């Protein structure tokens, strides 16, 4: 066991409440609609079955999930993203405020919808619920210059009080949401102007478009890796990550590889970060967001990037054991899990 690594993490965790992180980018409302077939009715107008919703559960999603994880760890959070002037926007802001996040810098507009994942959940004969076809609400027009101006202005305000920033880019349509080409250019400039602050990006489809920042993606999202390729090939992953590191003048590249942990690429060094062993049933929804929360927290607490990624993996290992919900972890839970570690090592080697 690398006792010094575990001790380093344990030593700084109590400082989480003194840290402020900005979560910038895509936010959405996760809206679960629970349907009991026993209440089905025939629509008078269409003759089709009208599903009756027994109850609803609402959660802040995407950037909201990272925010929720950070707040559970005691971190102060500045939210900067887009929200519509609609009912879903009202609900999203309400949920973010309820978990203690600062939403004063969210950009609200009547010209856009609030990103929403509406998830009908139908009850089975044995009482369990299964998700039906999801209904998505999001913008299908390019983000206006006026909204970009407001996002940039609010981002700069948030940076003034934050030690780190997580940029989360969820959607694959270019320039349709909070993170546009212009926003990426601005982020590259800000990262250069504020080298003491941590800029950590998680992008599903545009990791190769960022410069001067820390880039995180999973093995399938790594630019140049196709799903049909052998993503188990460590050499291929390393070659792609190194190319991204150099071509984008990235501060670092983090590649998560599921249950096998992660790789961290910094300059000419590759570090393997093992995963935490988890037994029993798991639910991986939100695992990446939990990891992101741990990484940015660790960085702002003074940990090295490999140590911070290990912390992120620890937090994720706790959240995936919470079945049927997007889990969170507390500092005390993290301490308890770390105190049980007996065989984790961090290995670095030259690329």
VOKE-287191 format. One record per residue: x, y negated, z negated of N, C-alpha, C in turn. Coordinates in pm, whole numbers, padded with zeros to 5 digits, always signed. Atoms other than C-alpha are relative to their C-alpha. Layout:
BEGIN
XYZXYZXYZ...
END
This chain:
BEGIN
+00084+00120+00000+00000+00000+00000+00087-00125+00000-00068+00129+00002+00113-00353+00078-00058-00081-00116+00057+00063+00120+00049-00471-00278+00003-00151+00012-00012+00145-00007+00172-00822-00203-00110-00061+00086+00107+00051-00086-00086-00865+00075-00131-00007-00076+00124-00003+00077-00378-00760-00143+00005-00104-00112-00013+00097+00109-00248-00969-00432-00008-00143+00052+00009+00134-00058-00207-01271-00206-00144-00041+00024+00141+00031-00027-00571-01248-00104-00075-00022-00131+00069+00013+00129-00696-01192-00458+00036-00130-00071-00049+00118+00071-00486-01481-00585-00071-00128+00044+00055+00126-00052-00656-01743-00362-00152-00004+00006+00143-00007-00026-01018-01627-00350-00083-00097-00085+00078+00089+00088-01134-01840-00644-00002-00143+00052+00002+00134-00057-01055-02147-00437-00103-00022+00109+00097+00010-00110-01336-02076-00188-00096-00117-00017+00096+00108+00025-01569-02325-00353+00055-00138+00024-00063+00130-00027-01320-02604-00284+00027-00022+00148-00027+00010-00143-01315-02547+00091-00126-00040+00075+00109+00040-00090-01528-02705+00363+00034+00044+00141-00018-00051-00136-01570-02542+00703-00112-00054+00089+00099+00038-00100-01746-02674+01012-00032+00120+00087+00044-00102-00096-01949-02423+01210-00063-00073+00117+00039+00077-00118-01982-02568+01558-00040+00094+00113+00034-00076-00120-02162-02437+01864-00144+00046+00001+00134-00053-00023-02460-02212+01923-00065+00047-00130+00086-00044+00109-02729-02172+01660-00130+00053+00060+00132-00044-00045-03053-01982+01694-00083+00039-00121+00092-00050+00102-03355-01877+01494-00031+00145+00032+00041-00140-00012-03400-01503+01444-00137+00013-00064+00139-00002+00046-03775-01452+01416-00056+00142+00016+00050-00137-00001-03894-01103+01320-00152-00002-00023+00146-00008+00008-04265-01031+01377-00039+00145-00028+00032-00136+00039-04392-00721+01193-00145+00032+00033+00130-00034-00059-04685-00551+01367-00046+00136-00051+00060-00125+00046-04914-00286+01220-00100+00047+00106+00093-00048-00104-05083-00076+01495-00143+00016-00049+00135-00018+00053-05378-00020+01262-00084-00126+00018+00072+00126-00014-05470-00385+01317-00015-00044+00147+00011+00036-00141-05452-00382+01699-00145-00034+00037+00132+00040-00049-05744-00557+01870+00005-00013+00152+00010+00024-00144-05862-00575+02228-00030-00147+00023+00023+00141-00031-05839-00925+02368-00129-00016+00080+00125+00026-00070-06178-01056+02472+00028-00058+00138-00029+00069-00126-06017-01265+02747+00062+00092+00105-00075-00079-00098-05789-01004+02907-00027+00150-00008+00019-00142+00018-05888-00665+02770+00126+00072-00045-00126-00058+00045-05526-00606+02679+00004+00006-00153-00014-00011+00144-05421-00505+02330+00067-00125-00056-00058+00116+00069-05360-00805+02106+00063+00049-00130-00071-00045+00119-05094-00720+01849-00017-00101-00112+00021+00087+00115-05161-00858+01502+00125+00002-00089-00123+00012+00079-04861-00986+01307-00036-00006-00148+00024-00006+00144-04874-00887+00941+00082-00104-00077-00090+00091+00069-04574-01094+00835+00115-00037+00092-00116+00045-00076-04272-01280+00965+00118-00018-00095-00124+00033+00070-03913-01301+00851+00085-00087+00091-00078+00095-00078-03700-01593+00967+00141-00010-00057-00140+00009+00042-03320-01612+00958+00075-00094+00094-00088+00077-00090-03061-01858+01090+00098+00095+00066-00083-00095-00072-02875-01670+01362+00119-00062+00069-00122+00036-00071-02547-01684+01559+00087-00088-00092-00074+00086+00092-02373-01988+01404-00061-00001-00138+00067-00006+00129-02633-01964+01131+00041+00122-00081-00046-00120+00071-02514-01612+01047+00136-00022-00063-00131+00034+00058-02157-01733+01001-00018-00095-00117+00028+00095+00107-02291-02022+00794-00049+00073-00125+00054-00075+00113-02486-01780+00574+00108+00080-00071-00111-00074+00060-02177-01566+00521+00092-00091-00079-00088+00095+00070-01964-01867+00429-00065-00052-00128+00068+00050+00119-02224-02000+00189-00007+00106-00109+00002-00107+00099-02251-01660+00021+00134+00012-00071-00135-00003+00059-01875-01684-00039+00032-00128-00078-00018+00123+00077-01919-02030-00194+00059-00116+00077-00063+00103-00080-01776-02232+00094-00102-00108+00037+00085+00109-00049-01921-02575+00178+00002+00003+00153+00009-00013-00145-02044-02578+00539-00067-00122+00062+00057+00104-00086-02102-02858+00791-00048+00067+00129+00056-00059-00122-02333-02745+01072-00006-00105+00111+00007+00088-00116-02291-02903+01416-00041+00085+00120+00051-00074-00115-02502-02770+01703-00125-00065+00052+00120+00053-00063-02814-02821+01909-00125+00065-00057+00129-00051+00046-03172-02785+01791-00110-00081+00066+00111+00069-00063-03500-02869+01959-00089-00070-00101+00099+00068+00083-03766-03101+01824-00130+00080+00010+00112-00092-00012-04007-02811+01786-00013+00081-00128+00023-00078+00122-04144-02566+01532+00115+00091-00035-00114-00086+00026-03854-02327+01574+00118-00080-00055-00105+00086+00052-03615-02616+01516-00024-00036-00145+00035+00030+00139-03799-02710+01199+00035+00119-00089-00026-00119+00079-03775-02351+01075+00150+00026-00013-00144-00024+00004-03405-02319+01166+00068-00094-00098-00061+00098+00090-03306-02639+00988-00040+00028-00145+00047-00031+00135-03517-02541+00687+00079+00117-00059-00073-00117+00049-03345-02203+00658+00146-00034-00029-00139+00041+00024-02998-02359+00690+00011-00082-00128-00001+00080+00122-03081-02610+00418-00022+00087-00123+00029-00087+00114-03217-02334+00193+00123+00075-00049-00121-00069+00043-02880-02160+00192+00110-00098-00042-00092+00100+00052-02711-02487+00101+00095-00060+00102-00085+00058-00104-02559-02587+00436-00039-00146+00024+00023+00139-00034-02524-02951+00540-00040-00007+00148+00051+00003-00137-02739-03002+00851-00012-00143+00056+00016+00140-00042-02710-03381+00878+00065-00029+00135-00069+00024-00126-02483-03348+01182-00050+00091+00113+00063-00074-00109-02704-03112+01380-00062-00100+00098+00052+00090-00104-02810-03273+01710-00136+00051+00045+00137-00039-00032-03186-03262+01758-00051-00081+00118+00051+00067-00120-03361-03344+02085-00131+00063+00043+00126-00049-00052-03709-03317+02228+00015+00054+00143-00021-00042-00139-03555-03237+02568+00053+00142+00013-00049-00138-00003-03432-02890+02472-00083+00086-00094+00063-00089+00098-03587-02585+02305+00102+00045-00103-00088-00063+00098-03444-02432+01992+00027+00143+00044-00032-00139-00034-03259-02112+02075-00068+00092-00101+00076-00088+00087-03479-01834+01939+00004+00142+00053+00015-00142-00030-03462-01456+01932-00126+00046-00074+00126-00045+00059-03821-01343+01873-00007+00152+00013-00014-00145+00000-03819-00978+01772-00125+00067-00057+00117-00074+00048-04153-00791+01755+00043+00136-00054-00035-00125+00067-04119-00497+01514-00129+00079-00024+00124-00077+00008-04387-00225+01549+00015+00116-00098+00000-00103+00103-04473+00006+01262-00030+00136+00058+00022-00137-00046-04450+00380+01320-00096+00073-00094+00090-00081+00082-04667+00658+01181+00058+00031-00137-00064-00032+00128-04412+00720+00907+00038-00125-00078-00020+00122+00076-04395+00356+00804+00124-00080+00033-00119+00075-00040-04067+00253+00965-00034-00093+00117+00024+00096-00107-04038-00034+01213+00108+00014+00108-00091-00002-00114-03883-00028+01561-00017-00128+00080+00005+00124-00076-03792-00333+01766-00056+00024+00140+00056-00005-00135-03999-00386+02081+00080-00094+00091-00069+00093-00090-03900-00599+02379+00015-00136-00067-00027+00129+00061-03733-00913+02246-00045-00112+00092+00037+00121-00075-03861-01254+02355+00101-00109-00034-00104+00100+00022-03584-01511+02398-00046-00137+00048+00022+00140-00038-03620-01888+02404+00135-00069+00001-00122+00079-00006-03326-02096+02523-00005-00088+00124-00002+00095-00111-03236-02371+02766+00056+00065+00126-00050-00047-00129-03190-02293+03135+00034-00117+00092-00054+00115-00074-03066-02637+03237+00130-00040-00068-00129+00039+00057-02719-02780+03188-00017-00105-00110+00005+00094+00111-02659-02968+02866+00037-00139+00050-00019+00136-00051-02682-03343+02930+00122-00066-00061-00114+00077+00051-02396-03587+02886-00036-00068-00131+00043+00066+00124-02598-03765+02619+00010+00095-00119-00011-00096+00109-02617-03448+02409+00146+00035-00026-00144-00023+00019-02246-03380+02468+00062-00112-00081-00053+00115+00074-02167-03732+02344-00033+00011-00149+00042-00010+00139-02365-03676+02027+00069+00116-00072-00070-00114+00059-02210-03334+01966+00145-00036-00033-00141+00037+00020-01857-03472+02006+00013-00098-00117-00005+00099+00108-01927-03768+01777-00021+00067-00135+00028-00068+00128-02072-03541+01506+00110+00098-00037-00112-00089+00027-01790-03291+01543+00116-00076-00064-00109+00081+00054-01536-03566+01476-00030-00042-00144+00038+00033+00136-01729-03672+01167+00021+00120-00093-00013-00119+00082-01736-03315+01038+00146+00036-00025-00142-00031+00015-01364-03269+01099+00065-00083-00110-00058+00086+00102-01294-03557+00865-00007+00057-00140+00017-00056+00135-01411-03351+00567+00022+00151-00002-00014-00145-00010-01330-02997+00686+00146+00040+00013-00135-00056-00017-01018-02785+00658+00009+00092+00121+00001-00091-00114-01124-02550+00936-00129-00011+00077+00118+00003-00084-01369-02516+01222-00013+00132+00075+00034-00119-00079-01534-02208+01370-00086-00046+00117+00080+00030-00118-01658-02250+01726-00060+00131+00048+00068-00123-00039-01919-01989+01817-00077-00024+00129+00064+00014-00132-02028-01948+02180-00069+00132+00033+00079-00122-00011-02308-01696+02221-00039+00037+00142+00068-00027-00126-02450-01732+02570+00097+00006+00117-00087-00024-00115-02305-01626+02903-00025-00096+00115+00027+00099-00103-02462-01904+03112+00087-00123-00026-00097+00107+00018-02199-02174+03163-00068-00135-00011+00043+00140+00020-02275-02524+03029-00147-00015-00035+00143+00008+00030-02630-02440+02921-00030-00020-00148+00027+00011+00143-02584-02470+02546+00099-00097-00063-00078+00101+00073-02373-02645+02283+00144-00011+00047-00141+00001-00040-02030-02547+02419+00008-00003+00152-00011+00020-00144-01969-02683+02768+00148-00016+00039-00138+00022-00045-01658-02731+02981+00058-00127-00062-00047+00126+00059-01633-03088+02857+00028+00016-00149-00020-00023+00143-01670-02977+02495+00129+00079-00023-00123-00078+00014-01392-02721+02541+00124-00089+00018-00112+00093-00019-01161-02993+02676+00019-00087-00123-00007+00084+00120-01245-03207+02374+00058+00080-00117-00053-00084+00107-01172-02918+02138+00151+00019+00015-00144-00015-00023-00832-02865+02300+00076-00126-00042-00062+00127+00037-00752-03234+02248+00001-00017-00152+00009+00014+00146-00871-03234+01887+00095+00095-00071-00091-00096+00061-00671-02921+01808+00144-00049+00005-00134+00057-00011-00360-03100+01931+00019-00117-00095-00007+00118+00086-00436-03417+01736-00001+00034-00148+00013-00038+00141-00513-03230+01413+00059+00140-00021-00062-00133+00012-00260-02943+01393-00013+00061-00139+00013-00052+00136-00316-02913+01018-00135+00068-00022+00132-00061+00012-00675-02800+01076-00005+00126+00086+00008-00129-00069-00768-02449+01188-00119+00000+00097+00102-00010-00103-00962-02421+01515-00006+00146+00043+00014-00145-00020-01094-02065+01549-00123+00024+00086+00105-00011-00101-01302-01971+01853-00043+00144+00017+00056-00130-00035-01532-01673+01908-00096-00021+00116+00079+00021-00120-01668-01669+02263-00025+00132+00070+00034-00126-00066-01852-01384+02431+00050+00005+00145-00029-00005-00142-01784-01486+02788+00105-00096+00052-00087+00105-00052-01542-01780+02805+00127-00017-00082-00121+00008+00083-01244-01696+02585+00117-00058+00079-00112+00046-00082-01010-01772+02876-00008-00149+00032+00019+00142-00032-01143-02130+02898+00047-00092-00113-00043+00081+00114-01001-02246+02562+00151-00015-00002-00143+00028+00011-00661-02404+02502+00032-00055-00139-00057+00060+00122-00451-02488+02195-00068+00044-00129+00077-00043+00117-00670-02291+01953+00025+00148-00027+00001-00144+00026-00699-01950+01787-00121+00060+00071+00106-00063-00079-00903-01722+02013-00028+00139-00056+00039-00132+00048-01097-01424+01882-00101+00061+00097+00098-00074-00079-01280-01161+02087+00013+00147-00035-00016-00143+00020-01349-00791+02070+00064+00061+00124-00076-00062-00107-01186-00538+02298-00073-00002+00134+00076+00006-00124-01468-00560+02552-00005-00141+00058+00009+00140-00044-01469-00941+02566+00135-00058+00041-00133+00049-00035-01094-00977+02616+00010-00020+00151-00005+00026-00144-01046-01144+02957+00090+00100+00073-00075-00097-00079-00936-00893+03218-00030+00143-00035+00038-00136+00038-01075-00591+03034-00144+00023+00041+00136-00035-00042-01377-00437+03205-00050+00116-00087+00055-00103+00088-01611-00211+03012+00032+00141+00050-00028-00133-00052-01538+00078+03245+00147+00038-00015-00140-00032+00023-01168+00052+03169+00017+00072-00133-00030-00068+00125-01004+00250+02894+00043-00103-00103-00032+00103+00099-01025-00004+02613+00077+00056-00118-00082-00061+00105-00847+00244+02390+00149-00012+00031-00139+00012-00042-00527+00174+02583+00063-00122-00067-00058+00111+00077-00325-00037+02338+00092-00086+00085-00089+00077-00085-00074-00139+02601-00078-00098+00087+00084+00088-00082-00347-00277+02825-00056-00115-00083+00051+00105+00088-00502-00466+02533+00110-00100-00033-00111+00088+00036-00164-00605+02433+00041-00088+00117-00038+00077-00117-00077-00712+02786-00100-00112+00028+00105+00101-00025-00409-00892+02828+00004-00110-00106-00002+00098+00109-00388-01059+02488+00122-00091+00012-00121+00081-00015-00030-01173+02547-00015-00098+00115+00024+00088-00113-00130-01316+02885-00090-00117-00040+00091+00104+00048-00415-01507+02720+00073-00095-00094-00076+00079+00097-00182-01626+02443+00089-00102+00070-00095+00086-00070+00072-01770+02686-00071-00098+00093+00064+00083-00101-00155-01898+02962-00084-00112-00061+00090+00098+00062-00384-02084+02721+00067-00078-00111-00071+00067+00108-00115-02214+02488-00073+00019-00133+00080-00029+00118-00318-02044+02218+00088+00006-00125-00072-00014+00127-00214-02066+01854+00014+00147-00036-00003-00144+00025-00299-01697+01827-00119+00062+00072+00112-00076-00055-00525-01428+01971-00030+00115-00096+00045-00109+00085-00726-01192+01752-00093+00089+00081+00084-00096-00072-00874-00879+01911-00050+00104-00099+00057-00100+00088-01112-00672+01700-00032+00126+00080+00021-00127-00069-01146-00304+01785-00088+00092-00083+00099-00079+00070-01442-00189+01581+00053+00068-00125-00036-00075+00121-01383+00082+01324+00150+00022-00012-00145-00015+00007-01012+00082+01409+00070-00126-00049-00060+00120+00056-00957-00270+01276+00019-00110+00103-00025+00114-00088-00792-00547+01476+00149-00011+00030-00136+00040-00030-00477-00676+01640+00007-00152-00008-00028+00143+00000-00330-01021+01581+00124-00023+00085-00112+00033-00088-00103-01169+01849+00042-00144-00026-00056+00132+00027+00119-01462+01752+00138-00006+00063-00128+00014-00070+00405-01575+01975+00041+00136+00056-00047-00129-00051+00606-01255+02036-00023+00114-00098+00026-00100+00105+00462-01062+01741-00142+00054+00013+00131-00065+00008+00178-00812+01738-00014+00065-00136+00023-00057+00132+00030-00718+01401-00127+00083+00003+00116-00089+00008-00203-00425+01350-00067-00017-00136+00078+00015+00123-00477-00484+01093-00095+00118-00011+00088-00117+00012-00643-00164+00971-00139-00038-00049+00136+00020+00049-01011-00133+00899-00013+00059-00140+00031-00057+00130-01157-00063+00556-00090+00122+00020+00079-00123-00011-01295+00289+00518-00137-00022-00063+00137+00014+00049-01673+00284+00484-00071+00134+00019+00072-00126-00006-01877+00592+00404-00150-00024-00006+00145+00010+00002-02248+00653+00450-00054-00078+00118+00062+00071-00112-02495+00480+00682+00046-00144+00008-00041+00139-00019-02400+00146+00831-00092-00068+00100+00074+00084-00094-02567-00138+01022+00097-00110+00043-00107+00090-00044-02316-00333+01234-00050-00136+00046+00051+00132-00039-02548-00626+01312+00064-00108-00088-00063+00110+00074-02360-00942+01214+00139+00029-00049-00133-00036+00049-02031-00761+01151+00106-00098+00048-00097+00095-00054-01837-00993+01380-00008-00136-00067+00017+00130+00066-01983-01302+01217+00055+00004-00142-00058-00014+00134-01888-01170+00873+00152-00006+00006-00145+00005-00019-01535-01116+01000+00046-00143+00023-00036+00139-00029-01523-01470+01138-00001-00086-00126+00009+00077+00124-01634-01613+00805+00121+00027-00089-00114-00034+00083-01359-01425+00624+00131-00054+00054-00124+00049-00060-01089-01525+00871+00017-00149-00025-00015+00144+00016-01161-01897+00858+00015-00037-00147-00018+00025+00143-01195-01888+00479+00144+00029-00039-00136-00035+00036-00863-01709+00446+00102-00101+00048-00092+00099-00054-00686-01957+00671-00003-00129-00082+00010+00126+00076-00817-02257+00477+00051+00018-00142-00054-00026+00134-00704-02089+00153+00151+00019+00001-00145-00010-00008-00347-02069+00281+00055+00137+00033-00048-00131-00040-00331-01705+00387+00060-00005+00140-00045-00015-00137-00138-01601+00695-00116+00052+00084+00109-00049-00084-00352-01511+00995-00022+00150-00018+00026-00144+00026-00297-01133+00951-00070+00024-00133+00068-00016+00129-00396-01165+00584-00145-00044+00009+00136+00051-00015-00701-01369+00680-00087+00099+00078+00075-00099-00077-00806-01108+00938-00030+00122-00085+00026-00110+00094-00769-00837+00672-00114-00037-00094+00110+00047+00084-00995-01045+00446-00131+00007+00077+00121-00008-00082-01246-01072+00731-00049+00143+00014+00039-00140-00010-01241-00695+00773-00059+00052-00129+00053-00040+00130-01300-00649+00401-00145-00048-00015+00136+00055+00012-01605-00877+00408-00095+00074+00093+00084-00072-00095-01740-00705+00718-00033+00140-00051+00025-00135+00051-01703-00365+00551-00107+00001-00108+00105+00012+00101-01932-00488+00274-00136-00026+00065+00128+00039-00060-02198-00641+00499-00062+00113+00082+00058-00105-00084-02236-00338+00729-00065+00111-00081+00066-00099+00085-02346-00128+00433-00138-00046-00045+00133+00054+00033-02657-00346+00398-00091+00027+00119+00078-00053-00112-02908-00164+00617-00125-00083+00024+00124+00068-00039-03181-00346+00808+00001-00149-00019-00013+00145+00017-03057-00696+00729+00137-00042+00052-00132+00055-00033-02775-00921+00844+00067-00032-00132-00053+00004+00135-02563-00872+00536+00094-00116-00028-00097+00098+00048-02350-01111+00332+00079+00063-00115-00081-00047+00111-02085-01069+00066+00032-00117-00092-00041+00101+00097-01993-01258-00250+00149+00016-00031-00141-00008+00040-01647-01335-00380+00023+00116-00096-00016-00109+00096-01699-01089-00664-00002+00135+00070+00003-00125-00076-01791-00812-00419+00131+00021+00076-00127-00009-00073-01480-00890-00214+00113+00040-00095-00103-00035+00099-01259-00879-00523-00009+00147-00040+00018-00138+00042-01408-00547-00626+00049+00096+00108-00044-00089-00107-01348-00390-00285+00151-00004+00016-00145+00010-00013-00994-00521-00262+00072+00071-00114-00064-00063+00115-00916-00391-00610+00002+00151+00011+00006-00145-00018-01004-00039-00493+00092+00049+00110-00083-00037-00114-00767-00046-00197+00126+00071-00050-00120-00072+00040-00488+00208-00219+00090+00040+00117-00081-00051-00112-00363+00276+00133-00003-00089+00123+00003+00090-00115-00389-00034+00353+00137-00064+00019-00126+00067-00034-00079-00162+00529-00019-00087+00123-00002+00088-00116-00020-00443+00776+00136+00019+00069-00123-00029-00072+00235-00358+01044+00020-00098+00115-00033+00094-00108+00404-00612+01273+00114+00056+00084-00106-00044-00090+00621-00547+01576+00013-00102+00113-00025+00090-00112+00773-00739+01864-00075+00046+00122+00070-00035-00124+00575-00753+02186+00102+00034+00109
END
